[in-house]
Amino acid sequence: MLLQLLSCKKDDEPTPPPPTMTPTELAASMEDILDETEVPGFAISIVKDNAIIFQQAFGYADTEAQKPYTNQTVQHIASASKTFVGAAVVKAIEQGYFTLDTDINDILPVDVINPKQPNTSITVKHLVTHTSGLLDVPSTYLAENYYILPGEDISTVAASTLINELGIRQREGRSLEEFLAEYYLEDGDLYSLDNFAATAPGSSWSYSNVATGLTAYLIETATQQSFADYVKANVFQPLGMSSSTYDISEVDMNNMAQWYFDRENPFPRYANDSYAEGSVFTTNIDFGQYLLDMMKGKQNLGGALFSASGYDMLFANQLPAGLVPADFADNFGIFWIKEGNKIQHGGNSFGVSTQLVFDKNAQSGYTLMTNLDASFDYTAYAEVSQRIDQAIQSFIQAN
């Protein structure tokens, strides 16, 4: 689930940090943010001139146990995970499995057809730019895609909120293939005309989590291996992201952050059937390494994952001007959001909020991982992220 990355204007704006800033001063500024906001814990990695120049964590991964949030703390990164789907798409294209112009039904084992546009072709490019005409129905996406893991305590305040307000159940998960069949095929329990736009593919834009999951399944079908295994072999391992996974059972739970509704109320552990679009589990160290490679690749300085043309494809404008709503972005790369001077993707899910951003010339950027919720109330996270961004920009300018 993604909430748009909006600036938050408040009556009392935070005081900007000083124009010069040492690493010690930056860390002190981050501690002030902890003391003055609702964030339980967070971690940042800052990249400038093709090097990580600051990487540190603050606050708590578990407030009750007073367990510090560290560079080794693991949490999922919500919709920032979509950039990994983009990486997998580019890798599969370089390996010759398909192109951006390939009709998805030339790959999928069963045709996915928009009943409102039955004679049109949905291409890979449509999926990776949210222009496929395959839509999220928010109530279905939340209640039928997310689930509370078996064994989790569902008597808590945060669990009750998920169950009573959103209809999320405690259940076993189902495969990506099963969920997508239920959603997109006529005989599926989740099938609805509301899942489809009346407009032709490529002619309108609508952010879609479920269609991103379909992109991952497309890769599974083309490569004949699970999407999680494909990303592990072609993204995580080449970048040395040894603590990153889609499988929560692979995570050392001693290193897992709690995901907070507020500082006193953690969410139960949950997952989603359409896991590829929101469930990369990672650490600050791994996330920073990923950003570093993306920025090197954007500059054609020898990123580890693709050829120079692959990185060019990943970050090139893929849409005509004006197709994306102006209040969201200017354009899209392959799942990367392009807005003004920034190339970015954020993520907000229950108890986690994240950011991955760098300037269009890839000279500087940063990652942010927090265990602060923004899905029910965006205001608190907006203040935190704004203040962190201000401090980081001052640090980048001074260093």
N, C-alpha and C positions, 0 to 999 in steps of 0.2 A: 504494500500500500504506500502511495506517495502523496504527500501534501505539497502544494506548490511552495517554492522557496520565496516567500514574500518578506519584504522588509517590514519591520514593526516600528511604527512611530508612537512614542509614549510622551506623556506630559513632561516627565523628567528624563531626558536623554542621559545615558551614562557619560561620564566625563571621559573624553578621549585620552588615551595614554600619551606620555611625553613623546616628542618627535624623535628622540634617540633612545635606543633600548638595547641593553646587553642581554645575553641569555638569562642572567640572574634576575634582571628587571622584568623580562618577559614572564619568567616563572612566578615572580611575585604578583604580576598583574593577573595571571591565571588563578592564583590562590585567592585574590580579591574577588574574582568572579565566583568562585566556589562559595565564599563567605556571604556574598550579597545576592545570590540567585538560588533557584531551587534545584540546580543540577546535582545529582549524587556524585558522579564521576565522569571523567572524559580523558581522551588522549589526543594529541596532535602530532603530526609529522609535517615539517616545513621543508620544501625543496627550493633551492635557488642555485642557478648556474650549474645544474646537473649534479648536485650533491645534496644530501639530507643535512641541513644545517642546524636543525633542532628537532628532537624527538623525545617527548616526555608525557607522562600521565599524571593526573591529579584527582584527588578525592577518593571515593570509595566504589569498588565493585560490589560490595555488600555492606550497606550502612549498619545493619544490625550487628553483624560480626566484626565491623570495623576493619574489613579486609580492603587494603588499598587497591585502587585501579592502577595497573602497571602497564608497561609496554608489552607484557606477555598475556595480559587479560584478553579473553576471547569473548566476542559478542557477534551477533549477526549485524549486517550493515543495511538491511532493508533494501530499498530500491536502488541504492548505489550498486547493488548486485547486477543490475541490468547492463552495466558497462562490461561485465564479464561475459554476458550473452553476446554483446557486440564483439568482444575479442574472439569468442568461439566462432562467430559467423565469418569474420575475416580469415581466421585460420582455415576454416573449412573451404572457403573460396580459394585460398592459396593452394590448398591440397587438391583442388579440382572437383569437389563434390557438387558444386552448383555455382551460380553467379547471382548478383543482385537482381537480375532480370528473369531469373528462373520462376516459372509458375509453381507455386507451392504444391499443387496437385500433381505435378510431375514427380514429386518426391514422396509425398505422404502415401501411406498404404490405403487410406480411404479419403475420398474427396471431401474437402471442407468448402461448402458452397453458401454464399450469402443469398438467402431466398428472395431478398429484395433487389438483388443484382445478379441473377443466376447465370447470365451469359458473359460476365466479366471475369478477368483473370486477376487473382491476387498474387503478387510477386513477393520474393524475399525482401526487396527494398520497401515494399509497403509495410511489412511487419516491423522492420527495424527502425522505421520513422513514424510509427503510430498513424499511418494513413491507410490501413487495410480495410477499414469499414467493419472490422470485428471489434465489438464494444464490450466494455465492462458494464455489468449491471451491479452497482455497488452493494446492494443488499445481498445478492446471490454470491458475489465475489467474497464478501466477508463471512457470511454465515456458512457457506458450503465449501469454501476453499481452506479457511483457517480451522484449526482444531487444537484443543488443549490435549497435551500428551497424557496417555493413560498413566495413572499413579500420581498425578499432580493434585494438590489440595485445591478443590473447587469451592471451598467455603469462605475464601478470603474476599475482601472488598474488591480487589482488582479482578479476580476470577468471576465474581458475580456480575461485575460490569460487563465483561465480555459476553457472558451467557444471557443476561437479561436485556441488555441494550442492543447487542448485535446478533444474538441468536447463535453464537459460536458454541459448539458442543465438545464434550470430552469424548474422543473416539480414536480408533485406529486410523492411520492415514491410508490413502489409496495412491496408486501410481499416477504419475503425470499423464500417461496415456489414458487411464481410466477417467480421470477428471476431465480431460479435454474432450473425450468422447461423450461424456454426459452433457457437456456444455455446447458443443458444436454440431453434434449429429442429431438428426430429427427424432430418433427414438430415445434420446438421452433424457434423464430426469430433470436436468437443468436447462434443457433446450427451450428457447423462447425467441420470438421475433425481435424482442428487445435486445438480443445479443448482437444484432446486426444493424448497420446504418442503411439509410435509403439511398445514399450517395455512392457513386462509383469509386472503386479503389483508387487512391492517389488524388482524389479531388477534395477531401476534407480531412481534418486532423482531429484525433481523439486519443488521448493517452490510454493505453490498454495494458493492464497487467496480464490478463489471460492470453492475449495475443503474443505477449512476450514469452509466456510459457509455451505457446505453440511453436515459437521460433526455436526454443530449446528442443522440443520434440522433433522438429524438422531435422535438426542436427543429429539427434539420436537415430532417426530413420536413415539418414544419408550415410552416417559413419558406422552404423551397426554396433554402437556401444552406448552405454548410458551417458547422458549429458554430464553428470557429475564426474564420471571417469574420464570423459573427453577433456573437460576443463582441467582436471587434475594433471593429466599427461601433457597438455598443450599450453597451459597457462601457469598453474601453481608450481609445478616442478621446474620448468625452465627459469622461473623467477626466484626459486628458492623459498617459496611461500609454504614452508613445511608445517605451519600451524593452521593452515586454511583448509576448509572443507565445506561441503553441503550437508554432511551427515552429522547431526548432533551427537550420535552415539560414538563418534570418533573423537569428540572433544574431551579433554581432561576437565572434569567438572570442578576440580579444585581451582582451575583458572577461569571458569566461566563467570561473567558478570551477571548479577541480578538485573532484570529489566523492570524499571519502576513506573508505576502509575503516579506516585508521588514519593517523596523520600522515605515514607514509612510503609508504603504498600507496594511490594513487588508483584508483578504479573506472574501467573503460573507459566511454566515452560509450554510453548506452543510451537506449531509448525504449520506449513501450508502445502497442499497438494501440488500447486503450481510453483514448486520450490525455487525454480531457476531464477524467477524474477525478483526474489527478495531475500534469499536465505544463504548467502555466503557468510560463513563464520570465519572470522579472521582476527588478527591482532594488530596493534599499532605498528609493530615492526614489519609485518607482512604487507599491510595496507600502504605504508610508506614506500616499500620497495616497488609495489605495483604503480603508484603514482610516478615514481622516478623513471620507470621504464616507459610509461605513457608519454612523459614529457621529453625524454630522449628521442623516442620514436617520432614525436611530432616535429622535432627539429632535424630529423634525418641524421641522427648521431649514433645510429646502430643500436636500436632497441633489440631486446632478446627474442621477441615473439614473432615478428613478421619482417618481410622485406620493406624497403622504404616505401614502395607503392602500396603495401598493405596498410601502413600507418597513415599514408595520405588518404586512402579510402575511408579509414575509420573516422577521420576528423574532417573530411571535406563536407561542405554544404550539400545535402542530398535533396533538398526541397526548393521549389520556387519561392521567391520572396513573398511574404505575406500570408502563406498558408497556415503557419503556426500562429495561434492567438498572440497578439503583441504583449499581453500581460503575462505570458508564460515564457516565451523565448523568441529569438530572431530566426533560428533555423535549427536543424538537427543534423549531426553526423550519424554514424551507426550507433544508435542509442545514446550518444552523447548530446547534451543540451548546449546550444551555443547562444549566448546572450551578451550583447555588447562586447566587452573585452575578455569575456570569460568563456571557458569550455568547462563544463561541470556536470555533475549529477549528485543529487542528494537523496536521502531516504528517511522516511518516518514510518515507523510501525509501532506496535504496542510496546512501550517502554524503551525504545531505541530511536535515536535520531543521528544522522550522519551527513557528512559532506565530503566531496572530492572535487577540487577546483584548481584550475591554473589559468594563467593569462594566455591569450591567443597565440603569443609567440613562444610560449612554454619556457619563459625565463624564471618564473616563480609560481609556487602553488602550495597547497596544503591539503591534508586529510584531517577530518574531525570525526571521532567516534564518541558518542555519549550514551549513557543508560538513562536518559531523560525522555519521558513520553511527550510526543507532540500530536498524537493522533486524536486525542480528546480535547486538548486545549493547546493551541499552537503558540500562545502568547509567551509562556515561560521560555520555551526553546528559542523563539525569535529573539528575545533579549539576550540569551546566552550566546547564540551564534553570532549576533551582531557585535557583541562586545569582544568575543574571541577574534572575529575577523578584523576589527579595528586594531587590536593589539598585534596580531600577526602582520598586518600591513605595515605598521610602524616598525616592527622588528625587521621585516624584509628591506624596507627603505634604509634602515640604519646599518644593515649588514650586507 
